[in-house]
Amino acid sequence: MSYVDGFVIPVAKNKVAAYKKMAEEGKKAWMKHGAVQYFECVADDMNVFPGCGDFKTLVKLKANETVFFSFIIFKSKAHRNAVNKKVMAEMKMPNAMPFDPKKMAYAGFKTIVEG
């Protein structure tokens, strides 16, 4: 089964272009070092499904922000650790991030159903 790193990131609408540029660089780095797939997805429909929570509440979304749901797929957790080590060794962090990292959520996910 594959392994997934997942992110939920609120980004100011006026910084979406800068975020996309950073994400393109991230995609190049992760794919170069062996990630299976890389996704950056911007919220398109945040209507609340009855009885469920929502991303707007989860990240305390402000009126001038949108949400990105991003994920990277790896062959396994060991593969993820090896790829991430290579990416972090060569990645240069921007002087100013196009989002507030304190509002970002991140976790590694073990796949239990895949199709």
Secondary structure, DSSP 8 states (H G I E B T S, - for coil): --EEEEEEEEEEGGGHHHHHHHHHHHHHHHHHTT-SEEEEEE-S-----TT---HHHHTT--TTEEEEEEEEEESSHHHHHHHHHHHHHH----SS-SS-GGG-EEEEEE-SS--
